[in-house]
Amino acid sequence: MIRFEHVTKRYADGTAAVDDLSFEVAEGELVTLVGPSGCGKTTTMKMVNRLIEPTSGRILLDGEDIATIDPVQLRRRIGYVIQQVGLFPHKTVLENTATVPHLLGWKRARARERAAELLDLVGLDPGTYGDRYPDQLSGGQRQRVGVARALAADPPVLLMDEPFGAVDPVVRERLQSEFLRLQSQVRKTVLFVTHDIEEAVRLGDRIAVYGQGTIEQFDAPAAVLGAPATPYVADFVGADRGLKRLSVTPVEDGDLEQPPVVHLDDRLPRKLGARWAVVLDADENLHGWISAERAATGTGTVRERARRMEAWLPVGASLKQAFATMLQHDAGWIAIIDEREKGRFLGVLTPARLHEALRRSIGADARDVPRDEVDVETVSSR
Ligand SMILES: Nc1ncnc2c1ncn2[C@@H]1O[C@H](COP(=O)(O)OP(=O)(O)OP(=O)(O)O)[C@@H](O)[C@H]1O
């Protein structure tokens, strides 16, 4: 979809902001560009919508060399979101959002309708916020309007330059979650610039870690964290990358242990064959758990002795959420259910299995690192 071929940008004073860059962003993929200040991220991005022209090399959009496309036409195909949102102060939120459809010559009613739809999509009620002016919004709300405006003409490509950089960490996390939800619906091809590795890891399908004008590693977040390509990348992602990996590794079916299972209407078993068993209802949905001790000291059915289960998560939740849930409930294991199937019980995750899952994910992502050579705590470089 977006393809860089040996692209170099040298400014008049000789600075090579970007040096012989080649990479590709697939359709519907979100790639984060991350690196320290001045490494060339913004220059890379601005070359895509021709705000900056490369010194050499070429950039293809859907196979077409962008140098041959009229910049105004090109920019209509590309949504652009920046940190200083750049909303027009004298226009309402609705008018701001409808800017591009207006420029494209849409009828006023249709443009406003589309703008209202998009405000809804980014979590702003058009009835409440549509007629306000930008200075009547919080920073986070302004960013949402910026995203809505960039999406208004439904461009296939989005360029986002530190779009959530100006808001506090709490709002920022919320905007990131909302954006991920939005992206799962609209599936744009996105280039996202950030200097924050946490943000890069959380949002990117793949991450490009920049050195000085070049990409040091271009890979899935789990692979960058699990097997940094160079000491520079290892240093940049930080010594706590094992912890960061937890947030990008989902719990999968294959990670789970299968404990003994009893059903609510079973007669209490004399012996469980384990210290505890999971209790399911007649539909195989999770109800709770029962200890061997409570099973042995009662009569009647499991229902009367079972305890409710607090510590559970849906499959696909991150290992970080799983770990946090274990800590929160002081639990040695948590139940994993399938929310898409009305909460069907899938198995349990234990600390040992969590550790295994981390190894599994590094093995899967960093294909050239043999699984048995992966040490979750100490992998530093290949
Ligand atoms: N117009 C310009 N003339 C000369 N040098 C420039 C110009 N614009 C940028 N540079 C230099 O090019 C390099 C890359 O800049 P760029 O803005 O792409 O970095 P960045 O990674 O986006 O940094 P930041 O995170 O601080 O925004 C820097 O060394 C910068 O000083």
The ligand as an SDF file (V2000), in Angstrom:
LIG
                    3D

 31 33  0  0  0  0  0  0  0  0999 V2000
   13.8610   22.1570    7.3110 N   0  0  0  0  0  0  0  0  0  0  0  0
   14.9190   21.5480    7.8540 C   0  0  0  0  0  0  0  0  0  0  0  0
   16.1760   21.9730    7.5820 N   0  0  0  0  0  0  0  0  0  0  0  0
   17.2550   21.3750    8.0940 C   0  0  0  0  0  0  0  0  0  0  0  0
   17.1970   20.3050    8.9250 N   0  0  0  0  0  0  0  0  0  0  0  0
   15.9800   19.8380    9.2440 C   0  0  0  0  0  0  0  0  0  0  0  0
   14.7800   20.4300    8.7420 C   0  0  0  0  0  0  0  0  0  0  0  0
   13.7320   19.7580    9.2390 N   0  0  0  0  0  0  0  0  0  0  0  0
   14.2440   18.7860   10.0220 C   0  0  0  0  0  0  0  0  0  0  0  0
   15.5850   18.8150   10.0370 N   0  0  0  0  0  0  0  0  0  0  0  0
   16.5000   17.9190   10.7360 C   0  0  0  0  0  0  0  0  0  0  0  0
   16.2670   16.5990   10.2790 O   0  0  0  0  0  0  0  0  0  0  0  0
   16.3730   15.6700   11.3520 C   0  0  0  0  0  0  0  0  0  0  0  0
   15.0890   14.8530   11.4470 C   0  0  0  0  0  0  0  0  0  0  0  0
   13.9850   15.6770   11.8010 O   0  0  0  0  0  0  0  0  0  0  0  0
   12.5330   15.1280   12.0560 P   0  0  0  0  0  0  0  0  0  0  0  0
   11.6330   16.2660   12.3200 O   0  0  0  0  0  0  0  0  0  0  0  0
   12.1640   14.2080   10.9590 O   0  0  0  0  0  0  0  0  0  0  0  0
   12.7660   14.2820   13.3740 O   0  0  0  0  0  0  0  0  0  0  0  0
   11.7370   13.5410   14.3360 P   0  0  0  0  0  0  0  0  0  0  0  0
   12.2540   12.1650   14.4950 O   0  0  0  0  0  0  0  0  0  0  0  0
   10.3650   13.6910   13.8380 O   0  0  0  0  0  0  0  0  0  0  0  0
   11.9650   14.3430   15.6760 O   0  0  0  0  0  0  0  0  0  0  0  0
   10.9320   14.8230   16.8180 P   0  0  0  0  0  0  0  0  0  0  0  0
   10.4900   13.6080   17.5280 O   0  0  0  0  0  0  0  0  0  0  0  0
   11.7910   15.7150   17.6700 O   0  0  0  0  0  0  0  0  0  0  0  0
    9.8310   15.5570   16.1060 O   0  0  0  0  0  0  0  0  0  0  0  0
   16.6790   16.4970   12.5840 C   0  0  0  0  0  0  0  0  0  0  0  0
   18.0540   16.4470   12.8190 O   0  0  0  0  0  0  0  0  0  0  0  0
   16.2280   17.8950   12.2120 C   0  0  0  0  0  0  0  0  0  0  0  0
   16.9840   18.8600   12.8950 O   0  0  0  0  0  0  0  0  0  0  0  0
  1  2  1  0
  2  3  1  0
  2  7  2  0
  3  4  2  0
  4  5  1  0
  5  6  2  0
  6  7  1  0
  6 10  1  0
  7  8  1  0
  8  9  2  0
  9 10  1  0
 10 11  1  0
 11 12  1  0
 11 30  1  0
 12 13  1  0
 13 14  1  0
 13 28  1  0
 14 15  1  0
 15 16  1  0
 16 17  2  0
 16 18  1  0
 16 19  1  0
 19 20  1  0
 20 21  2  0
 20 22  1  0
 20 23  1  0
 23 24  1  0
 24 25  2  0
 24 26  1  0
 24 27  1  0
 28 29  1  0
 28 30  1  0
 30 31  1  0
M  END
$$$$
